[in-house]
Amino acid sequence: MVLKVFFPQCCNRAASGLLVGRWISSDGHDSAVVLAVIHYPFIPSQVKQYIQQMEARSKVELCVLGSWSLPKDGQEGMESFLRDLSTMFPQKPWLQISRQMGKTGFTCQLLNRDPTAQQKATKEDVKKDDEEENEEEKVIFVHYEQRKVMLSQLHPIRNGVTEPPTEPPSELRQVFHTVAHSQPLFFLDKYDDGPLKSTHWQTQGREGSIIVELLKQASVPVCAFLSWLLSVWTWTCSMRIFRLYPLRFLSSKLSTCAQLSSRTKHLRTLTSPKAAVNHTQFMRKAHMFVSFLVDVALGMLLVSWLYRDDHISMLANMLVPAADRVAKELEELLQWLMGAPAGLKMNRVLDQVLGRFFLYHIHLWISYIHLMSPFVEAILWYGGLSACLGLTFALSLLSDMVALLTFHIYCFYVYGARIYCLKIYGLSSLWRLFRGKKWNVLRQRVDSCSYDVDQLFIGTLLFTILLFLLPTTALYYLVFTLLRVVIMLFQGVIHLSVDFLNSFPLFAMGLRVCRPYRLAEGVRFRVLSDEPGTALHLLMEINPLKSSTVIQTYRTPTYSCYPKDSWAALVKKLFVGELIYPWTHNSTKADATKAD
């Protein structure tokens, strides 16, 4: 049976003493995870008391694995002394690991593997068992970097599927879990005044920063103040006046309100006094914090550009002429449709009615734009200040402004779609009349039906009228639908940009670039030493997650703006004249429950 000993690289030159760690049993094989070396001299009772304290704080089963011997001048009998200590810690097998100066490999002896069986066995059996257990070929040392293993998070390897909760965790996952939850053991270093001194990854001094500690202390009142502001804001938004139908309807359609609600939820999560209980919640909070900082930084850059060199006035002076130009182009388009577009022969009466109807709306819109032109610069000036809250707010406000400035095109699309849809459904109903069918509303199916001569005559007359008027209506519907689709594509690009800024895992990608070991997909082993007379030594290196896997795993679900229907359903709706709203807000996304 092969015994694997996970040995930290920081302990390769530690002074002689006791090995503290944990035994792991997996698939019938035992493995030892060494966490620290307690230096000689020490008192065994104090070592036991210290291990009990560390077990209570870390919730990890710790014990004395054995002894570590690195002979120095004046310590000739140290190895035999450490061997005799196995009688004071008889609850587990005893590892006696030693290293000679100038050699890379270690020698290892396994003692007292089964004390009960050894007491009952004969002397010959005991001698035989000791010879088998002392064979160095059965011991493999796996060296690992303790700090990287402690800070890394081991992710599932098989197709991105986590281990089922019913199955026991793998040996490698138990090793990572043991090192990660043994942080209290690493607080004691050899420079502390106390009866025990140890070697681990923080031996040369604990990692710490006065600035970081001050920020931690200052974050408590800051979070409390922000939490109070959010509670006031939530109470204000929940007032009865804001729950009236017009305001509630407008807030559900405006992208700015949706972004404000999403950002409020993020800030409420960040200012929560509860600490993250697992790695997923920690990464989610860290992503929200980094995303908020980056969003505000980009927004401040936009504000500095807008209010420098009088760019607000330039945009205001360009906006009204642009709206006039769009209106003029629409008038020319309608004049073209009211003639003989592309040589098509249209129904002149219906063509004139529809053209004049839409021209009247354009004149109303031009009058509205010129009425609002003195206030455009002030609206842009105050609207630009929303970028101080973040670039996403500015983009959401831009989307709402585009929707308001193109509201007449939306009205044209609705009018054309409704008329076209009525004619399509009328023609389909009359076509069923010719075939002796009808639509059963109660059973939601087509049934047979007998019609008299008068019904057939009226149906034929109506079918002929609708059929000959359909090309004129379809042409207007096609033109305004294309205009509406172009505007929706522009808004869709804005919404996707907002969604990208809100959901892209900046913190996780930063870890992937700067500290790839923090997000581990697995490990790989490299042979360090295979000297004769010593055990096999392997180096465990961490394989980082792929960038695509990082984005897929840590992408934060947002309110998003995705099509509700498939492309085939959208094409079908366009063909029959149903209204389409492909960039609608969907706050109840299925992925949001997974992130929680």
C-alpha positions, 0 to 999 in steps of 0.5 A, spaced: 500 500 500 502 506 497 502 512 503 502 519 500 505 524 504 503 532 502 509 536 505 509 543 504 515 546 501 516 551 506 518 546 511 524 543 507 529 546 512 525 547 518 528 545 525 527 538 528 520 537 531 513 534 531 509 534 524 502 537 525 497 535 520 491 531 518 490 523 516 486 522 510 482 516 508 480 515 501 478 509 497 482 505 502 488 509 502 491 513 507 494 520 506 498 524 511 497 532 510 503 536 513 501 543 515 506 545 520 512 543 524 513 545 531 520 546 533 524 542 539 524 544 545 517 543 547 512 540 552 508 534 549 502 536 554 502 543 551 502 540 544 496 536 545 493 542 548 495 547 543 492 542 537 485 541 541 485 549 541 486 549 533 481 543 532 476 547 536 477 554 532 478 551 525 473 545 525 479 540 522 481 534 525 488 535 527 493 531 530 501 529 531 503 525 525 510 524 527 517 527 527 521 531 523 529 530 523 534 535 520 540 533 524 545 539 526 551 540 530 550 538 537 543 534 536 546 527 535 541 524 539 535 528 536 532 522 532 532 517 537 529 522 542 523 524 537 522 516 535 521 515 543 515 520 542 511 516 538 509 513 545 506 519 547 501 520 541 499 513 540 492 514 537 495 515 530 500 512 526 507 515 527 511 518 521 519 519 522 521 523 517 528 525 516 533 529 512 540 529 511 544 536 510 546 536 502 541 531 500 534 533 496 530 527 498 527 524 505 527 518 508 521 516 512 519 510 517 512 508 518 511 506 526 505 503 530 501 503 524 496 498 527 498 498 535 492 493 537 494 488 532 502 488 534 500 487 541 497 480 539 502 478 534 508 474 535 515 477 535 516 474 528 510 477 525 512 484 528 518 484 525 516 482 518 510 487 519 516 493 521 520 490 515 514 491 510 512 498 513 519 501 513 520 499 505 521 506 502 518 505 496 511 505 499 512 512 501 511 518 496 512 525 498 508 530 494 510 537 495 506 543 495 506 550 496 502 551 502 500 559 501 497 557 494 493 551 496 490 555 502 488 561 497 486 557 491 479 554 490 478 547 487 473 547 481 470 541 479 473 538 473 468 534 469 464 538 464 463 543 469 459 539 474 460 539 481 461 533 486 454 530 488 453 531 495 452 524 496 458 522 494 464 523 499 469 528 496 476 526 493 482 526 496 485 532 493 479 536 495 480 534 502 487 536 502 485 543 499 479 543 504 484 541 510 489 547 508 484 552 507 481 551 514 487 551 518 488 558 518 488 559 525 494 554 525 498 559 521 498 564 526 503 562 530 510 563 528 517 562 531 518 569 533 512 569 537 513 569 545 511 563 547 512 555 549 511 553 542 514 555 536 513 552 529 514 553 521 509 554 516 508 558 510 508 565 515 514 563 518 518 569 516 512 574 519 505 574 518 502 578 512 499 584 514 498 591 512 496 597 516 492 600 510 488 594 509 487 594 517 485 601 517 480 600 511 477 594 514 476 598 521 473 604 516 468 600 512 464 598 518 461 605 519 461 606 512 457 600 510 452 602 516 451 609 513 450 606 506 445 601 509 441 607 512 441 611 506 439 605 502 433 604 507 431 611 506 431 610 499 427 604 499 422 607 504 421 613 499 420 608 493 415 604 496 411 610 498 404 609 495 404 615 490 410 611 486 405 605 486 400 608 482 399 605 475 402 611 471 408 611 475 409 604 476 408 603 468 413 608 466 418 605 471 417 598 468 419 601 461 424 605 463 431 602 462 434 607 467 429 605 473 431 598 471 438 599 472 437 603 478 433 598 482 439 593 480 444 597 482 440 598 489 440 591 490 447 590 489 449 596 494 444 592 499 448 586 498 455 589 499 453 593 505 450 587 508 453 586 515 453 578 514 460 576 512 460 571 505 459 564 508 462 560 502 466 562 496 461 563 491 458 569 495 465 572 496 466 572 489 459 575 488 460 580 493 467 582 490 465 582 483 459 587 485 464 591 488 469 591 483 464 592 477 461 598 481 468 602 482 469 601 474 462 603 472 463 609 476 470 610 474 468 610 467 462 614 468 466 620 471 471 620 465 464 621 461 462 626 465 469 630 465 469 629 457 461 632 457 463 638 461 469 640 458 470 644 452 462 645 452 461 639 449 454 639 452 452 645 448 455 642 441 450 636 443 444 640 444 445 644 438 446 638 434 440 634 436 434 639 434 437 639 427 438 631 427 431 631 429 428 635 423 432 632 418 429 625 421 422 628 420 424 631 413 426 624 411 420 621 413 416 626 410 420 624 403 419 617 404 411 618 405 411 622 399 414 617 395 409 611 398 403 616 396 405 616 389 407 609 385 413 606 390 418 602 385 412 602 380 407 598 384 400 600 383 397 602 390 390 603 392 390 610 391 384 612 396 387 608 402 394 610 400 392 617 401 389 616 407 394 613 410 400 618 408 396 624 410 395 620 417 402 619 418 404 626 415 399 629 420 403 625 426 410 628 423 408 635 423 405 634 431 412 631 432 416 637 429 412 642 433 413 638 439 421 638 438 421 645 437 417 647 443 422 643 447 428 645 443 429 651 449 430 646 454 434 641 451 441 643 453 438 644 460 436 636 460 442 634 457 446 638 462 442 635 468 442 628 465 449 628 464 450 628 471 447 621 472 454 619 469 456 620 476 453 614 478 456 610 473 457 609 465 451 604 465 446 609 468 448 614 462 447 608 457 440 607 460 438 614 460 441 614 452 436 608 451 430 612 454 432 618 450 432 614 444 426 611 445 422 618 447 425 621 440 423 616 436 416 615 439 413 617 433 416 612 429 414 607 434 407 610 433 407 609 426 409 601 427 404 600 431 398 603 427 401 599 421 402 593 425 395 593 427 391 595 421 396 589 417 394 584 423 387 585 422 387 584 415 391 578 416 386 575 421 380 577 417 383 574 411 385 567 414 377 567 417 374 568 411 379 563 407 376 558 412 369 560 411 370 558 403 372 551 406 366 550 410 370 551 417 370 555 423 375 557 429 372 554 435 373 559 441 371 554 446 375 548 444 381 552 441 380 548 434 378 548 427 371 545 426 366 544 420 361 549 419 355 550 414 354 557 411 348 559 407 348 563 401 348 570 404 354 569 409 358 566 403 356 572 399 358 577 404 364 573 406 366 573 398 365 581 398 369 582 404 375 577 402 376 581 395 376 588 399 381 585 404 385 582 399 386 588 394 387 593 400 392 588 403 398 590 398 398 598 400 397 596 408 403 591 407 407 596 404 406 601 409 407 596 415 414 593 411 417 600 411 415 602 418 417 595 421 424 596 418 425 603 421 422 600 428 427 594 427 433 599 426 432 603 432 431 596 436 437 594 434 441 600 436 437 600 443 439 592 443 447 594 443 446 599 448 442 594 453 447 589 451 453 594 453 450 595 460 449 588 461 456 586 459 458 592 464 454 589 470 455 581 469 462 581 466 466 578 472 472 583 472 474 580 479 475 573 477 478 575 471 483 579 475 485 573 479 485 569 473 491 574 470 494 576 476 494 570 481 491 564 477 492 559 482 486 562 486 481 559 481 484 552 480 481 547 475 486 541 478 493 539 479 499 536 475 505 533 478 512 533 476 518 529 479 522 533 484 527 527 486 528 520 485 534 518 488 536 511 491 535 510 498 530 515 498 522 516 497 519 518 491 518 526 491 513 529 487 511 537 486 504 538 486 502 544 481 496 548 480 492 548 474 488 555 473 481 555 470 481 557 463 478 564 461 472 561 458 470 557 464 471 563 469 467 567 465 461 562 464 462 560 472 462 567 475 458 571 470 453 575 475 446 574 472 443 581 471 436 584 470 438 583 462 435 585 456 434 578 452 429 576 447 423 573 450 422 569 443 426 565 439 428 568 432 423 563 429 417 566 433 419 573 432 419 572 424 412 569 425 410 575 429 413 579 424 409 576 418 402 576 421 403 583 424 403 582 432 407 587 436 414 585 438 418 587 444 425 584 443 429 588 448 424 587 454 426 587 461 426 580 465 428 581 472 426 574 474 432 570 470 433 563 472 440 564 473 439 569 479 437 563 483 443 559 482 447 565 484 444 565 490 
